[in-house]
Amino acid sequence: MNIENLRTVYDNQGPFATVYLEGRSPAADAEKQVRLRWDELRENLASAGAADEILKNLDDTLIVEDITEVQTDGRIVVANAAGVVLDEHWDAALGTGDTAHYGQVPELGAYVREGCRLVDMVLVIANQEGATIRELRVSPQHEATQQDESVVSGDNDEDIHAPRQGALSHNQIRRRADEIVKDNARAVADQVDQIVRAREPDLVVVAGEVQGRTAVKAELSTRVTELLEETDQGGTDDDAAEDALYDALKSLASDRVQAKQTEDSENLSYSKAHDLAVEGQEKVSQAVGRGAVATVLLNYDVGSEGEGAILADAVLSSAGFGLVDADVADGIAAILRYDAATALAD
């Protein structure tokens, strides 16, 4: 999970109000529904001591002209007296419920958990003329969100499929066609490499027609190849093909999330055996406050009391995050940068 956007949140001065509105089905009375949902949360925040300035900032963010988007996409919003410091779509599954928190630090445990279940992908839909490249965030449970798209096509206008009669021998024509396909694939690979350097995605997925996939894969850099997955499912011909393609991406995302969770669980077991891990809110809080934590591991589904402050210290000390299904004290554990005795010493 990329934590740089969280660093900017925690750089602000508290207290903060944190609001989660789950996404729901679009409805003709979406405005009424959102207002009713927000009114209840607003009252809870006011009762908890949230200042009028904070509530006004939240009003301006949630009660907007295109309020149907708030209803369907959901929202996580964090605000202090100076303004809104985080405002993003909230992709948690229907049934998670609406919640609001008020305190000296934002309550971002649910947001971090959801972020750990998202996979950043670069999707390359290739053909012999070039490719459509989409930058996506894919969840095993939810619809993928597209962040950018670019189309790469070769500069050569020659027809790679039908030779001009009498112009060249068959072998010459075939060689020239192969050269054009290779040039087009190289242009695609160069663009993918630029995107990977800039975005550092989790996966690069090559899809599309067989010849295009083969040509592009042959031109990809070593760095990109290390992230490479391939699918022969779906395409862009029609809605059914798009659906099949995105189902394949969800499957790849699920595999990636599961593999990362397994890796984190194994790392925790190894670290505990070598005195390089701690469990429970008190010990994790102490270690992370001293900058001794390399990775904070959260229970996959259930938050723990006081984890908001731990996450704040973790982000500001450049610790990473992961999820575990293992039974850990208070639903939180940490892999340390050095031995536990030193990390917890008075």
C-alpha positions in Angstrom: 0.0 0.0 0.0 1.3 3.5 -0.9 1.3 5.5 2.3 2.5 8.8 0.8 -1.0 10.3 0.7 -1.5 9.3 4.3 1.7 11.2 5.3 0.1 14.4 4.1 -3.0 13.7 6.2 -1.0 13.1 9.4 1.1 16.2 8.8 -1.9 18.3 9.6 -2.9 19.4 13.1 -5.8 17.7 15.0 -8.4 17.2 16.2 -9.9 15.4 13.3 -13.3 14.1 12.3 -13.2 10.9 10.2 -16.4 9.9 8.2 -17.1 6.7 6.4 -20.1 6.6 4.1 -20.6 3.2 2.5 -21.5 3.0 -1.2 -25.1 2.1 -1.9 -27.3 1.5 -5.0 -28.3 4.6 -6.9 -31.8 5.8 -6.2 -34.2 8.6 -7.2 -34.1 9.9 -3.6 -30.3 9.7 -3.3 -30.1 13.3 -2.0 -32.6 12.6 0.8 -30.8 9.4 1.7 -27.4 11.0 1.9 -28.7 13.9 3.9 -30.4 11.6 6.4 -27.3 9.4 6.8 -25.0 12.4 7.2 -27.3 14.2 9.6 -27.1 11.2 12.0 -23.3 11.1 11.8 -23.1 14.9 12.1 -25.1 14.8 15.4 -22.7 12.1 16.7 -19.7 14.2 15.9 -21.2 17.3 17.5 -22.0 15.3 20.6 -18.4 14.1 20.7 -17.1 17.7 20.6 -16.4 18.4 17.0 -16.1 22.1 16.3 -18.5 23.9 14.0 -15.7 24.6 11.6 -15.0 20.9 11.2 -18.7 20.1 10.6 -19.0 22.9 8.1 -16.0 21.5 6.1 -17.7 18.1 6.1 -21.0 19.6 5.0 -19.4 21.2 2.0 -17.8 18.0 1.0 -20.7 15.6 1.4 -23.7 17.7 0.5 -22.7 18.5 -3.1 -24.5 19.1 -6.4 -23.7 15.6 -7.7 -24.8 13.9 -4.5 -25.8 10.7 -6.4 -22.0 10.0 -6.8 -21.6 10.2 -3.0 -24.4 7.7 -2.6 -23.1 5.2 -5.2 -19.3 5.5 -4.7 -19.2 6.0 -1.0 -16.8 8.4 0.7 -14.1 8.5 3.3 -13.5 12.1 4.5 -11.1 13.4 7.1 -11.4 17.1 8.2 -9.9 19.4 10.8 -10.8 23.0 11.5 -8.6 24.2 8.6 -10.3 22.1 5.9 -10.6 18.6 4.4 -7.3 16.7 4.4 -8.6 13.4 2.8 -11.6 12.9 0.5 -11.8 9.7 -1.5 -14.3 7.2 -2.8 -14.9 4.4 -0.2 -15.1 1.0 -1.9 -15.9 -1.1 1.2 -18.5 -3.7 0.6 -22.2 -2.9 1.1 -23.1 -3.7 4.7 -20.0 -2.2 6.2 -22.1 0.7 7.5 -21.6 4.4 8.0 -19.3 5.5 10.9 -17.9 8.7 12.2 -15.0 9.3 14.6 -13.6 12.3 16.4 -10.2 12.5 18.0 -6.7 13.8 17.9 -5.8 11.5 15.1 -7.8 10.2 12.1 -9.3 6.8 12.4 -7.9 5.2 9.3 -7.8 1.5 10.2 -10.6 0.5 7.9 -9.1 2.7 5.1 -5.7 1.0 5.5 -7.2 -2.5 5.5 -9.1 -1.7 2.3 -5.9 -0.3 0.8 -4.1 -3.5 1.6 -6.7 -5.4 -0.4 -6.3 -3.2 -3.5 -3.8 -4.1 -6.3 -2.3 -1.4 -8.5 -2.2 -2.8 -12.1 -1.0 -1.6 -15.4 -3.2 -3.4 -18.0 -1.8 -3.7 -21.5 -4.4 -4.7 -24.1 -2.1 -5.5 -27.1 -2.6 -6.0 -30.8 -0.1 -5.9 -33.7 -0.6 -2.1 -34.2 0.1 -1.2 -30.6 -1.9 -1.3 -27.3 -4.4 0.4 -25.0 -2.7 0.9 -21.6 -4.9 1.3 -18.5 -3.7 2.2 -15.1 -6.1 0.5 -12.6 -6.7 -0.2 -9.0 -8.3 -3.6 -8.7 -10.0 -5.2 -5.7 -11.0 -8.9 -5.5 -14.5 -7.8 -4.2 -15.3 -4.5 -6.0 -15.3 -2.9 -9.4 -11.9 -1.8 -10.7 -11.2 1.9 -10.8 -9.4 3.3 -13.8 -7.0 6.1 -13.1 -5.6 6.8 -16.5 -5.6 5.4 -20.1 -3.3 5.9 -23.0 -3.2 4.5 -26.6 0.1 3.6 -28.2 0.2 3.0 -32.0 3.1 2.7 -34.4 4.1 5.6 -36.6 4.3 3.5 -39.7 1.2 3.6 -41.9 2.1 0.5 -43.9 -0.5 -2.3 -43.8 0.9 -5.2 -41.8 -1.8 -7.6 -42.9 -2.2 -7.3 -46.7 0.9 -6.9 -49.0 0.8 -4.6 -52.0 0.7 -6.8 -55.1 3.9 -6.9 -57.1 5.9 -4.5 -54.8 8.0 -7.0 -52.9 8.6 -10.7 -52.7 6.5 -12.7 -50.2 9.5 -13.1 -47.8 10.4 -9.4 -48.0 6.8 -8.5 -47.2 6.7 -10.9 -44.3 10.0 -9.5 -42.9 8.8 -5.9 -43.3 5.5 -6.8 -41.5 7.4 -8.4 -38.7 9.6 -5.3 -38.4 6.5 -3.1 -38.1 5.0 -5.3 -35.4 8.3 -5.3 -33.5 8.6 -1.5 -33.7 5.0 -1.1 -32.5 5.6 -3.5 -29.6 8.8 -1.6 -28.7 6.8 1.7 -28.5 4.3 0.0 -26.2 7.1 -1.5 -24.0 8.7 1.9 -23.7 5.5 3.5 -22.5 4.8 0.7 -20.0 8.3 1.1 -18.6 7.7 4.8 -18.1 4.5 4.1 -16.3 6.0 1.4 -14.1 8.9 3.8 -13.1 6.4 6.5 -12.2 3.7 4.5 -10.5 5.5 1.4 -9.1 2.4 -0.9 -9.6 2.0 -4.3 -8.1 1.3 -6.1 -11.4 1.6 -5.5 -15.1 -1.0 -7.6 -17.0 -0.8 -8.2 -20.7 -4.0 -9.1 -22.5 -5.3 -8.9 -26.1 -4.6 -10.9 -29.2 -2.0 -13.6 -29.1 0.4 -12.0 -31.7 0.2 -8.7 -30.0 0.8 -10.1 -26.5 3.8 -12.2 -27.8 5.4 -9.2 -29.5 5.0 -6.9 -26.5 6.3 -9.4 -23.9 9.4 -9.8 -26.0 10.2 -6.1 -25.7 9.5 -5.6 -22.0 12.3 -4.6 -19.7 13.5 -6.9 -16.9 12.0 -4.6 -14.3 8.5 -4.9 -16.0 8.9 -8.7 -16.6 9.3 -9.2 -12.9 5.8 -7.8 -12.4 4.3 -9.6 -15.4 1.1 -11.6 -15.6 -0.8 -12.6 -18.7 -4.4 -13.4 -19.5 -6.1 -14.7 -22.6 -9.5 -13.9 -21.2 -11.8 -11.2 -22.7 -10.9 -8.1 -24.6 -12.4 -4.8 -25.7 -14.6 -6.0 -28.6 -17.9 -5.6 -26.6 -19.3 -5.4 -23.1 -19.1 -9.2 -22.6 -15.4 -9.3 -23.5 -14.7 -6.4 -21.2 -16.5 -8.2 -18.4 -14.5 -11.3 -19.0 -11.3 -9.4 -19.0 -12.1 -7.6 -15.7 -13.2 -10.9 -14.1 -9.7 -12.2 -14.9 -8.2 -9.1 -13.3 -10.2 -9.6 -10.2 -8.9 -13.2 -10.0 -5.3 -12.0 -10.4 -5.9 -9.4 -7.7 -7.3 -12.1 -5.3 -4.3 -14.2 -5.9 -2.0 -11.3 -5.2 -3.7 -10.3 -2.0 -3.7 -13.9 -0.7 -0.1 -14.3 -1.6 0.8 -11.1 0.2 -1.2 -12.1 3.3 0.5 -15.5 3.4 3.9 -13.9 3.1 3.1 -11.5 5.9 1.9 -14.3 8.1 5.0 -16.3 7.4 7.2 -13.3 8.1 5.4 -12.7 11.4 6.0 -16.4 12.5 9.6 -16.2 11.6 10.1 -12.8 13.3 8.4 -14.0 16.5 10.8 -17.0 16.6 13.7 -14.6 16.3 12.6 -11.9 18.8 11.8 -9.5 15.9 8.1 -9.1 16.5 5.6 -7.9 19.1 1.8 -8.3 19.5 -0.9 -6.3 21.2 -1.7 -2.6 21.4 0.6 -1.7 24.2 3.8 -3.3 22.8 3.1 -2.3 19.2 2.4 1.3 20.3 5.6 1.5 22.3 7.7 0.0 19.5 6.2 2.2 16.7 6.6 5.3 18.8 10.3 4.6 18.9 10.6 4.1 15.1 11.4 0.4 15.7 8.6 -1.0 13.5 9.2 -2.1 9.9 5.6 -3.4 9.2 2.4 -3.1 11.2 0.1 -6.1 10.7 -3.6 -5.7 11.2 -6.3 -8.3 11.7 -7.8 -8.8 8.2 -11.3 -7.7 9.1 -11.7 -6.4 12.7 -10.2 -3.1 14.0 -8.6 -2.8 17.4 -9.1 -0.1 20.0 -6.5 2.7 19.8 -5.1 1.6 16.4 -5.6 5.1 15.0 -2.7 6.5 17.0 -0.5 3.5 16.1 -1.2 4.0 12.4 -0.3 7.7 12.7 3.1 6.9 14.2 3.6 4.1 11.7 3.1 6.3 8.7 5.3 9.1 10.1 8.1 6.6 10.7 7.8 5.1 7.2 6.5 1.7 8.4 4.6 -0.5 6.0 1.3 -2.3 6.5 -0.1 -5.7 6.0 -3.0 -8.0 6.9 -3.0 -11.3 8.8 -5.7 -13.8 9.6 -3.6 -15.2 12.5 -4.9 -14.8 16.1 -2.8 -12.0 17.4 -3.3 -10.0 20.7 -5.7 -7.1 20.3 -5.8 -7.8 16.5 -2.5 -6.0 15.9 1.1 -7.0 15.6 4.4 -5.6 14.3 7.5 -6.9 12.6 10.5 -4.9 14.0 13.6 -3.4 12.5 15.6 -4.7 15.4 15.2 -7.0 18.4 12.2 -6.7 20.7 14.2 -6.3 23.8 15.9 -3.2 22.5 12.6 -1.9 21.0 10.8 -2.1 24.3 13.6 -1.2 26.6 12.8 1.6 29.1 
